[in-house]
Structure formats: C-alpha cells, structure tokens
C-alpha cells in the first residue's frame, strides 16, 4: 500500500503511542522514540515492521513516539495511520484480516 499523504494515529498519553506516516524516499525509514526503548525496543520495531509488511508498505517514513503501548496498540495505530494516509474509511480490514 502506498503512503499517499502524511497521516497520524494515536496520542501521547500513557500506554499509547503516536504514529505518523509520510511518503518515503524509496524505503521504509523508522524513527522510534520510546520511554521503554532499552527494555522493549527490539519488540516494538518488530511489531511496526511486521505490520507495515503485512500492509505491503515498502516506501514510507514512519515516526513513532511510544509511551509504553502494548503490541496490539502499536499494531492498531500503525494500521490506522496507513489507512488514513490513503483515505480508507469503509470496510476496514482491522487486525490482520489483510492477506
């Protein structure tokens, strides 16, 4: 899925994350800022890249500001930001329904 415009999902509240996606420059770039980076940075990156891969996003700049979000929250925020970047509003295939 192509990232057509800048879009955001989430908040900066505790146990949430703010995900911003923008059109990229030929690859997926991730800028991750997390309160728990040293403990869970590897897992957070894994969830982000797996979600982008499942959505077939290959060209994007992704910025994530994490405030201790669970994996399911990170996944939902990434999905939402990608869908918003494409103005997808109806029949959203949430939670891995995309094959």
HELIX and SHEET records of a PDB file:
HELIX    1   1 UNK A   37  UNK A   54  1                                  18    
HELIX    2   2 UNK A   71  UNK A   85  1                                  15    
SHEET    1   A 4 UNK A   7  UNK A  10  0                                        
SHEET    2   A 4 UNK A  17  UNK A  23 -1                                        
SHEET    3   A 4 UNK A  60  UNK A  66 -1                                        
SHEET    4   A 4 UNK A  28  UNK A  34  1                                        
END                                                                             
